[in-house]
Amino acid sequence: AELEAELQLDRLKPRPSRRVLLLQGHQSSWQERLLVAPGAAPACSNLTAYLRDEAEFKDKLSPVALSVALTLPREAPGLVLYGDTLVQAQVGGTRL
């Protein structure tokens, strides 16, 4: 079976105002289909993101929200995805 994986960076902001972008493509989101099958090798993706220059945005105090969502494709009838399908975490940071 395949899962649709989606990563959203700074998802609480409108797309033009997002403060964090992926290094490859300079976009604030990433999508990919992951193969999940018994005996299949683990699927790993390494993504590098960067914070835009402070001069490019006004909001420097609100947290940057990241989310990862896993869904089954619509063409996967009879399959059920158990567990949390939206993962969110807040990590404390320090100002340099």
Z-matrix of the N, CA and C atoms (Angstrom, degrees):
N
C 1 1.451
C 2 1.527 1 109.12
N 3 1.282 2 115.79 1 157.99
C 4 1.453 3 121.26 2 177.18
C 5 1.516 4 109.75 3 -113.87
N 6 1.320 5 115.80 4 146.74
C 7 1.460 6 122.56 5 172.27
C 8 1.517 7 107.57 6 -115.14
N 9 1.314 8 115.34 7 145.05
C 10 1.452 9 119.87 8 173.40
C 11 1.527 10 107.26 9 -96.57
N 12 1.329 11 116.62 10 119.60
C 13 1.462 12 122.14 11 179.94
C 14 1.528 13 108.32 12 -105.62
N 15 1.344 14 114.90 13 137.44
C 16 1.465 15 119.60 14 178.57
C 17 1.522 16 109.29 15 -137.74
N 18 1.320 17 116.33 16 130.89
C 19 1.460 18 123.71 17 176.35
C 20 1.523 19 107.57 18 -112.74
N 21 1.336 20 116.66 19 130.34
C 22 1.470 21 122.48 20 176.17
C 23 1.526 22 107.85 21 -119.43
N 24 1.313 23 117.47 22 124.91
C 25 1.463 24 123.05 23 178.07
C 26 1.525 25 109.06 24 -99.84
N 27 1.334 26 116.76 25 133.74
C 28 1.467 27 122.80 26 179.34
C 29 1.524 28 110.42 27 52.82
N 30 1.336 29 115.86 28 46.18
C 31 1.456 30 122.41 29 -169.01
C 32 1.521 31 115.17 30 -67.08
N 33 1.328 32 119.11 31 -14.82
C 34 1.457 33 120.82 32 179.69
C 35 1.531 34 112.19 33 -81.52
N 36 1.303 35 117.49 34 -9.12
C 37 1.463 36 122.53 35 179.25
C 38 1.526 37 109.61 36 -99.73
N 39 1.339 38 117.05 37 150.90
C 40 1.478 39 119.10 38 172.89
C 41 1.532 40 109.55 39 -61.80
N 42 1.306 41 117.60 40 149.97
C 43 1.474 42 121.14 41 -175.25
C 44 1.530 43 114.04 42 -50.19
N 45 1.334 44 120.72 43 -45.25
C 46 1.470 45 118.24 44 -178.58
C 47 1.537 46 113.35 45 -66.98
N 48 1.336 47 117.45 46 -19.33
C 49 1.469 48 121.11 47 -176.10
C 50 1.521 49 113.54 48 -100.89
N 51 1.314 50 118.35 49 5.65
C 52 1.465 51 120.12 50 -176.49
C 53 1.515 52 111.07 51 -67.69
N 54 1.342 53 114.18 52 136.37
C 55 1.462 54 121.05 53 -173.52
C 56 1.510 55 113.57 54 -92.32
N 57 1.327 56 117.89 55 -14.73
C 58 1.462 57 122.60 56 -177.99
C 59 1.523 58 108.55 57 -121.27
N 60 1.329 59 115.83 58 132.63
C 61 1.460 60 121.32 59 -179.37
C 62 1.525 61 109.32 60 -132.26
N 63 1.313 62 116.09 61 156.64
C 64 1.456 63 121.24 62 175.24
C 65 1.527 64 109.14 63 -77.18
N 66 1.319 65 116.86 64 140.06
C 67 1.454 66 121.04 65 -178.49
C 68 1.531 67 110.76 66 -60.42
N 69 1.330 68 116.35 67 -45.55
C 70 1.461 69 120.01 68 178.99
C 71 1.524 70 108.94 69 -82.70
N 72 1.302 71 118.05 70 114.18
C 73 1.455 72 122.66 71 177.16
C 74 1.521 73 114.62 72 91.94
N 75 1.317 74 117.96 73 -14.40
C 76 1.465 75 123.03 74 178.92
C 77 1.534 76 112.30 75 52.26
N 78 1.313 77 116.17 76 42.87
C 79 1.459 78 122.96 77 178.12
C 80 1.523 79 109.23 78 -110.30
N 81 1.340 80 116.72 79 162.08
C 82 1.463 81 120.89 80 179.76
C 83 1.528 82 112.34 81 -99.06
N 84 1.323 83 117.25 82 6.10
C 85 1.465 84 119.47 83 178.68
C 86 1.529 85 109.84 84 -143.59
N 87 1.340 86 114.25 85 161.37
C 88 1.464 87 122.24 86 -179.70
C 89 1.510 88 107.27 87 -144.95
N 90 1.322 89 117.28 88 139.08
C 91 1.465 90 122.86 89 177.50
C 92 1.520 91 108.99 90 -135.24
N 93 1.333 92 114.30 91 144.73
C 94 1.458 93 118.94 92 177.69
C 95 1.517 94 108.37 93 -160.37
N 96 1.318 95 116.33 94 151.16
C 97 1.466 96 121.47 95 173.84
C 98 1.523 97 107.72 96 -94.96
N 99 1.328 98 116.06 97 131.53
C 100 1.458 99 122.14 98 -179.18
C 101 1.518 100 109.27 99 -112.71
N 102 1.319 101 116.69 100 132.52
C 103 1.455 102 121.62 101 178.03
C 104 1.521 103 108.71 102 -83.84
N 105 1.333 104 116.23 103 125.55
C 106 1.461 105 122.00 104 178.02
C 107 1.522 106 106.92 105 -123.38
N 108 1.327 107 115.67 106 114.29
C 109 1.462 108 119.97 107 -178.51
C 110 1.521 109 108.71 108 -152.98
N 111 1.338 110 117.16 109 149.56
C 112 1.470 111 119.59 110 176.57
C 113 1.524 112 110.17 111 -57.34
N 114 1.319 113 115.83 112 129.80
C 115 1.451 114 120.81 113 178.72
C 116 1.523 115 115.03 114 84.32
N 117 1.329 116 117.33 115 -7.22
C 118 1.471 117 119.67 116 179.67
C 119 1.525 118 109.65 117 -74.35
N 120 1.300 119 115.86 118 149.65
C 121 1.464 120 120.86 119 177.84
C 122 1.532 121 109.74 120 -67.05
N 123 1.334 122 117.64 121 149.05
C 124 1.474 123 119.52 122 177.30
C 125 1.529 124 110.77 123 -59.73
N 126 1.327 125 115.19 124 143.25
C 127 1.469 126 120.69 125 178.23
C 128 1.521 127 108.29 126 -97.99
N 129 1.315 128 116.56 127 124.62
C 130 1.465 129 121.57 128 -179.60
C 131 1.522 130 109.60 129 -127.73
N 132 1.321 131 115.02 130 141.41
C 133 1.461 132 120.78 131 174.39
C 134 1.522 133 107.89 132 -132.90
N 135 1.310 134 116.70 133 132.66
C 136 1.449 135 122.13 134 178.59
C 137 1.519 136 107.40 135 -111.85
N 138 1.328 137 116.77 136 114.37
C 139 1.459 138 121.94 137 -177.72
C 140 1.525 139 109.15 138 -117.36
N 141 1.313 140 116.62 139 136.93
C 142 1.459 141 121.48 140 178.40
C 143 1.518 142 108.55 141 -109.32
N 144 1.335 143 115.66 142 129.09
C 145 1.463 144 121.02 143 179.79
C 146 1.519 145 108.85 144 -119.85
N 147 1.320 146 115.71 145 159.06
C 148 1.461 147 120.19 146 178.93
C 149 1.524 148 110.03 147 -137.85
N 150 1.311 149 115.66 148 154.27
C 151 1.460 150 123.35 149 176.22
C 152 1.521 151 107.39 150 -90.31
N 153 1.336 152 115.87 151 126.71
C 154 1.470 153 119.55 152 178.44
C 155 1.523 154 109.98 153 -61.32
N 156 1.307 155 116.90 154 159.98
C 157 1.454 156 122.12 155 179.29
C 158 1.525 157 109.78 156 -59.60
N 159 1.327 158 117.49 157 137.35
C 160 1.466 159 122.47 158 -177.68
C 161 1.521 160 112.55 159 -55.59
N 162 1.307 161 118.53 160 -28.04
C 163 1.464 162 121.54 161 -179.74
C 164 1.528 163 111.76 162 -68.74
N 165 1.330 164 117.39 163 -16.21
C 166 1.462 165 121.57 164 -176.56
C 167 1.524 166 113.64 165 -88.74
N 168 1.337 167 118.96 166 -7.90
C 169 1.466 168 120.31 167 179.46
C 170 1.515 169 110.17 168 -146.13
N 171 1.350 170 115.86 169 155.59
C 172 1.463 171 121.55 170 -176.93
C 173 1.524 172 112.72 171 -91.48
N 174 1.321 173 117.45 172 -39.19
C 175 1.462 174 122.45 173 -174.04
C 176 1.524 175 110.76 174 -77.80
N 177 1.330 176 116.54 175 105.34
C 178 1.463 177 121.10 176 -179.61
C 179 1.527 178 112.20 177 -111.86
N 180 1.346 179 116.84 178 0.42
C 181 1.462 180 119.89 179 -174.50
C 182 1.524 181 114.32 180 -107.72
N 183 1.318 182 118.79 181 -32.09
C 184 1.465 183 118.94 182 -176.38
C 185 1.523 184 110.45 183 -74.12
N 186 1.340 185 115.79 184 149.08
C 187 1.476 186 119.04 185 -178.44
C 188 1.524 187 111.56 186 -66.34
N 189 1.316 188 115.14 187 155.48
C 190 1.462 189 121.93 188 175.61
C 191 1.530 190 106.74 189 -94.34
N 192 1.322 191 116.49 190 114.47
C 193 1.469 192 121.44 191 -177.47
C 194 1.523 193 109.86 192 -92.48
N 195 1.326 194 115.97 193 127.63
C 196 1.455 195 122.60 194 176.20
C 197 1.523 196 107.50 195 -115.88
N 198 1.319 197 117.49 196 143.96
C 199 1.456 198 119.31 197 176.28
C 200 1.522 199 110.02 198 -139.33
N 201 1.328 200 114.41 199 147.98
C 202 1.460 201 122.54 200 174.65
C 203 1.515 202 106.62 201 -124.38
N 204 1.317 203 116.68 202 125.56
C 205 1.460 204 121.36 203 179.66
C 206 1.527 205 109.24 204 -121.11
N 207 1.323 206 115.76 205 137.76
C 208 1.462 207 122.21 206 175.98
C 209 1.518 208 107.87 207 -118.97
N 210 1.319 209 117.55 208 128.46
C 211 1.460 210 121.72 209 178.85
C 212 1.520 211 109.41 210 -137.01
N 213 1.318 212 114.57 211 157.53
C 214 1.456 213 120.20 212 173.62
C 215 1.521 214 108.37 213 -86.54
N 216 1.325 215 117.30 214 142.45
C 217 1.466 216 118.93 215 175.94
C 218 1.522 217 110.52 216 -62.01
N 219 1.303 218 116.77 217 152.85
C 220 1.479 219 121.14 218 -179.70
C 221 1.523 220 111.53 219 -61.87
N 222 1.317 221 116.98 220 -27.51
C 223 1.457 222 120.02 221 -178.02
C 224 1.527 223 112.70 222 -86.45
N 225 1.343 224 117.42 223 23.62
C 226 1.461 225 121.99 224 179.24
C 227 1.530 226 110.13 225 -114.46
N 228 1.341 227 118.12 226 65.41
C 229 1.471 228 119.82 227 -178.31
C 230 1.520 229 111.24 228 -67.47
N 231 1.309 230 116.00 229 144.31
C 232 1.449 231 121.40 230 176.63
C 233 1.517 232 114.43 231 86.13
N 234 1.317 233 118.58 232 -8.20
C 235 1.455 234 121.04 233 178.01
C 236 1.526 235 109.18 234 -96.85
N 237 1.334 236 115.41 235 144.82
C 238 1.462 237 121.13 236 -179.29
C 239 1.526 238 108.39 237 -127.46
N 240 1.318 239 116.05 238 136.77
C 241 1.455 240 122.05 239 177.49
C 242 1.522 241 107.70 240 -101.44
N 243 1.341 242 116.96 241 116.49
C 244 1.457 243 122.00 242 -179.31
C 245 1.517 244 110.37 243 -96.65
N 246 1.322 245 115.86 244 151.67
C 247 1.452 246 120.81 245 176.33
C 248 1.516 247 111.66 246 95.98
N 249 1.324 248 115.82 247 -174.71
C 250 1.454 249 121.39 248 179.54
C 251 1.517 250 109.66 249 -69.69
N 252 1.325 251 116.62 250 132.73
C 253 1.458 252 119.88 251 178.05
C 254 1.527 253 111.73 252 -108.28
N 255 1.319 254 117.27 253 0.24
C 256 1.461 255 121.54 254 174.53
C 257 1.523 256 107.18 255 -132.78
N 258 1.305 257 116.82 256 122.54
C 259 1.457 258 121.83 257 -177.38
C 260 1.520 259 108.31 258 -111.74
N 261 1.325 260 115.99 259 128.73
C 262 1.449 261 120.68 260 177.39
C 263 1.516 262 108.49 261 -133.27
N 264 1.312 263 116.89 262 143.67
C 265 1.455 264 120.86 263 177.28
C 266 1.521 265 108.97 264 -145.73
N 267 1.317 266 115.02 265 146.91
C 268 1.462 267 119.87 266 175.13
C 269 1.511 268 107.34 267 -116.95
N 270 1.311 269 115.70 268 125.93
C 271 1.458 270 121.34 269 -178.55
C 272 1.516 271 107.39 270 -118.25
N 273 1.328 272 115.34 271 129.06
C 274 1.470 273 119.65 272 178.51
C 275 1.519 274 109.87 273 -68.81
N 276 1.294 275 115.96 274 148.56
C 277 1.455 276 119.81 275 -179.43
C 278 1.513 277 110.48 276 -133.80
N 279 1.286 278 114.72 277 172.10
C 280 1.461 279 119.82 278 176.84
C 281 1.516 280 108.41 279 -122.94
N 282 1.274 281 115.93 280 150.53
C 283 1.456 282 120.78 281 177.95
C 284 1.525 283 108.34 282 -91.06
N 285 1.316 284 116.15 283 129.01
C 286 1.469 285 121.13 284 -178.84
C 287 1.504 286 110.97 285 -92.72
